Amino acid sequence: MAKKKAKKNPRVATDRLHLWLMLVLTFSTGVIDAVGYLGLDRVFTGNMTGNVVLLGMAFAGGADLPILRPALALVFFMVGAALAGRVLRKGPEGWSGRTSSTLLTVTLGLTALAVYVALVNVHAAEILGSITTSVLATAMGIQAATAKRLKVAEITTVVVTSTITGLASDSRLAGGRSPFWARRFSAIALIMAGAVVGALTLTVDLWLGIAVSALLSGVVTLVGHLRHRTDRRSATAENAKETALR
């Protein structure tokens, strides 16, 4: 009697799923940065390199360049990253309940901010716009620290300069073997696509881009957490099986 063929496991490998989830957050960062730069007085709330350069030019007397909001964004991005780092430091490698909690914080923060921006005219006073960019930067700092902890190679969700450098310097044109070229190219393309979408949402209203990012963050959090629970149950069952066989 022929043996039955083992069913193939259709489930995507956890490492690959994490890659896809971080690419979604990279797209989300593009949306947020477009909203911040075009809709909130030229402030990058995800890409801190841009803020550092803007501040340098402003300090040198650059005409009409903002100082307060980029400076606040830089500070609050670091605050968000520090808070997430403290939460995640005691957790295990890879996705954990702490990872879910930090990304849930990003989701809730962006959701609350989208409602705030929809109800309040943040352009009416300097402080209202500054609150908006500072909260966005805090959320992006938490997201960046969480992505760093997950250690998905070549994906930071907030920076693509190093990704572009790696793509070019490791390419076959440069004599390399082009490792990670697909994910590197995807990260670059997705943050650009996110910026396009973010710019388009501004034709409707400022809150919409923030709401889109909140939705994406929520999806990433839910999918990642469900996979974490599934993997944990599988590991527990496997350990129990091994214990029973001893």
C-alpha positions as CSV (number, residue, x, y, z in Angstrom):
1,M,0.0,0.0,0.0
2,A,1.5,3.3,-1.1
3,K,2.3,5.7,1.7
4,K,0.3,8.8,1.9
5,K,2.3,11.9,0.9
6,A,2.9,14.2,3.8
7,K,1.0,17.4,3.5
8,K,3.1,20.4,2.8
9,N,3.0,23.1,5.4
10,P,1.6,26.2,3.6
11,R,2.6,28.5,6.4
12,V,5.1,31.2,5.6
13,A,8.3,30.8,7.6
14,T,8.4,33.1,10.6
15,D,11.6,34.9,9.5
16,R,10.1,35.7,6.1
17,L,6.9,36.9,7.7
18,H,8.9,39.2,9.9
19,L,10.6,40.6,6.8
20,W,7.3,41.3,5.2
21,L,6.0,42.9,8.3
22,M,9.0,45.2,8.6
23,L,8.6,46.1,4.9
24,V,5.1,47.2,5.6
25,L,6.3,49.4,8.4
26,T,8.9,50.8,6.0
27,F,6.1,51.8,3.6
28,S,4.3,53.3,6.6
29,T,7.3,55.4,7.5
30,G,7.3,56.9,3.9
31,V,3.7,57.9,4.5
32,I,4.4,59.5,7.8
33,D,7.5,61.4,6.5
34,A,5.5,62.8,3.6
35,V,2.8,64.0,5.9
36,G,5.4,65.6,8.3
37,Y,7.5,67.3,5.6
38,L,4.7,68.5,3.3
39,G,1.9,69.0,5.8
40,L,3.7,70.0,9.0
41,D,6.3,72.6,8.2
42,R,9.1,70.5,6.6
43,V,9.7,68.1,9.5
44,F,10.9,64.5,9.1
45,T,9.4,62.4,11.9
46,G,11.0,59.1,10.8
47,N,14.1,60.0,8.9
48,M,16.2,61.7,11.5
49,T,19.1,62.3,9.1
50,G,16.9,64.7,7.3
51,N,16.2,66.7,10.5
52,V,19.9,66.8,11.4
53,V,20.7,68.3,8.0
54,L,17.8,70.7,8.1
55,L,18.9,71.9,11.6
56,G,22.5,72.4,10.4
57,M,21.4,74.5,7.4
58,A,19.0,76.5,9.6
59,F,21.7,77.2,12.2
60,A,23.9,78.5,9.3
61,G,21.2,81.0,8.4
62,G,19.2,79.0,5.8
63,A,16.3,81.1,4.7
64,D,12.9,80.1,6.2
65,L,14.1,76.8,7.5
66,P,12.3,75.5,10.6
67,I,14.3,74.9,13.8
68,L,11.9,74.2,16.7
69,R,9.9,71.3,15.2
70,P,12.9,69.4,13.7
71,A,14.7,69.8,17.0
72,L,11.7,68.5,18.9
73,A,11.3,65.6,16.5
74,L,14.9,64.6,17.0
75,V,14.5,64.7,20.8
76,F,11.2,62.8,20.9
77,F,12.4,60.2,18.4
78,M,15.2,59.5,20.8
79,V,12.8,59.4,23.7
80,G,10.6,56.9,21.9
81,A,13.6,54.7,21.0
82,A,14.9,54.8,24.6
83,L,11.5,53.8,26.0
84,A,11.1,50.9,23.6
85,G,14.7,49.9,24.2
86,R,14.1,49.7,28.0
87,V,10.9,47.6,27.5
88,L,12.5,45.2,24.9
89,R,15.8,44.8,26.6
90,K,14.6,42.2,29.1
91,G,12.6,40.3,26.5
92,P,13.9,37.3,24.4
93,E,15.3,37.6,20.9
94,G,12.8,37.8,18.1
95,W,9.2,38.6,18.5
96,S,7.8,38.5,22.0
97,G,4.9,39.8,23.9
98,R,7.0,42.9,24.5
99,T,7.4,43.4,20.8
100,S,3.6,43.3,20.4
101,S,3.2,45.8,23.3
102,T,5.6,48.4,21.7
103,L,4.0,48.1,18.3
104,L,0.6,48.3,19.9
105,T,1.7,51.5,21.5
106,V,2.7,52.9,18.1
107,T,-0.7,51.9,16.7
108,L,-2.7,53.4,19.5
109,G,-0.6,56.6,19.5
110,L,-1.0,57.1,15.7
111,T,-4.8,56.3,16.0
112,A,-5.2,58.9,18.8
113,L,-3.2,61.4,16.8
114,A,-5.2,60.9,13.7
115,V,-8.4,61.6,15.7
116,Y,-6.8,64.7,17.3
117,V,-5.7,66.1,13.9
118,A,-9.1,65.4,12.4
119,L,-10.8,67.4,15.2
120,V,-8.3,70.1,15.8
121,N,-6.8,72.6,13.4
122,V,-3.1,72.0,14.1
123,H,-2.1,74.8,11.8
124,A,-3.9,77.3,14.0
125,A,-1.1,77.6,16.5
126,E,2.6,76.7,16.5
127,I,2.3,74.6,19.6
128,L,-0.5,72.4,18.1
129,G,1.7,71.5,15.1
130,S,4.7,70.9,17.4
131,I,2.7,68.5,19.5
132,T,1.7,66.6,16.3
133,T,5.2,66.2,15.0
134,S,6.6,65.3,18.4
135,V,4.1,62.5,18.9
136,L,4.8,61.3,15.4
137,A,8.5,61.2,16.1
138,T,8.0,59.4,19.4
139,A,6.0,56.7,17.6
140,M,8.6,56.4,14.9
141,G,11.3,56.1,17.5
142,I,9.5,53.2,19.2
143,Q,9.0,51.6,15.8
144,A,12.6,51.9,14.9
145,A,13.8,50.5,18.2
146,T,11.4,47.5,17.8
147,A,12.6,46.8,14.3
148,K,16.2,46.9,15.5
149,R,15.4,44.4,18.2
150,L,13.8,42.0,15.7
151,K,17.1,42.1,13.7
152,V,15.6,41.6,10.2
153,A,18.7,42.0,8.1
154,E,19.0,45.2,6.1
155,I,15.5,46.5,7.2
156,T,15.4,49.4,9.7
157,T,11.9,50.7,8.7
158,V,13.1,54.3,9.0
159,V,16.4,54.7,7.1
160,V,17.3,53.7,3.5
161,T,20.6,55.5,3.0
162,S,22.6,52.5,4.4
163,T,20.3,50.2,2.4
164,I,21.1,52.1,-0.9
165,T,24.8,52.0,0.0
166,G,24.6,48.2,0.6
167,L,22.6,47.6,-2.6
168,A,25.2,49.5,-4.7
169,S,28.5,48.5,-3.0
170,D,27.6,44.8,-2.8
171,S,26.2,44.6,-6.3
172,R,27.7,42.5,-9.1
173,L,28.7,45.8,-10.8
174,A,30.9,46.5,-7.8
175,G,32.3,42.9,-7.8
176,G,30.0,41.6,-5.1
177,R,27.4,38.9,-5.0
178,S,24.4,41.2,-4.4
179,P,23.3,39.7,-1.1
180,F,19.8,40.8,0.1
181,W,19.3,42.7,-3.1
182,A,15.6,41.9,-3.2
183,R,14.8,43.1,0.3
184,R,17.1,46.1,-0.1
185,F,15.4,47.2,-3.3
186,S,12.0,46.5,-1.8
187,A,12.7,48.7,1.2
188,I,13.8,51.6,-1.0
189,A,10.8,51.2,-3.4
190,L,8.4,50.9,-0.5
191,I,9.5,53.9,1.4
192,M,9.2,55.9,-1.8
193,A,5.8,54.4,-2.5
194,G,4.8,55.3,1.0
195,A,5.9,58.9,0.4
196,V,3.7,59.0,-2.8
197,V,0.7,57.8,-0.9
198,G,1.4,60.2,2.0
199,A,1.5,63.1,-0.4
200,L,-1.7,62.0,-2.0
201,T,-3.5,61.7,1.3
202,L,-2.8,65.4,2.0
203,T,-5.1,66.2,-0.9
204,V,-7.9,64.9,1.3
205,D,-6.8,66.0,4.8
206,L,-3.8,65.8,7.1
207,W,-5.3,63.1,9.4
208,L,-5.7,60.6,6.6
209,G,-2.0,59.8,6.1
210,I,-1.7,59.3,9.9
211,A,-4.7,57.0,9.9
212,V,-3.3,54.9,7.1
213,S,-0.1,54.4,9.0
214,A,-2.0,53.6,12.2
215,L,-4.0,50.9,10.2
216,L,-0.8,49.4,8.8
217,S,0.9,49.4,12.2
218,G,-2.2,47.7,13.7
219,V,-2.2,45.0,11.0
220,V,1.5,44.3,11.6
221,T,1.0,44.1,15.3
222,L,-1.9,41.7,15.0
223,V,-0.3,39.4,12.4
224,G,3.1,39.4,14.3
225,H,1.4,38.6,17.6
226,L,-0.7,35.8,16.2
227,R,2.3,34.2,14.7
228,H,4.3,34.6,18.0
229,R,1.5,32.8,19.9
230,T,1.3,30.0,17.3
231,D,5.1,29.5,17.4
232,R,5.0,29.5,21.2
233,R,2.3,26.9,21.3
234,S,4.2,24.7,18.7
235,A,7.4,25.0,20.7
236,T,5.5,24.1,24.0
237,A,3.9,21.0,22.3
238,E,7.3,19.9,20.8
239,N,9.0,20.2,24.2
240,A,6.2,18.2,25.8
241,K,6.5,15.5,23.2
242,E,10.3,15.3,23.7
243,T,9.8,15.1,27.4
244,A,7.3,12.2,27.0
245,L,9.7,10.3,24.8
246,R,12.5,10.3,27.3
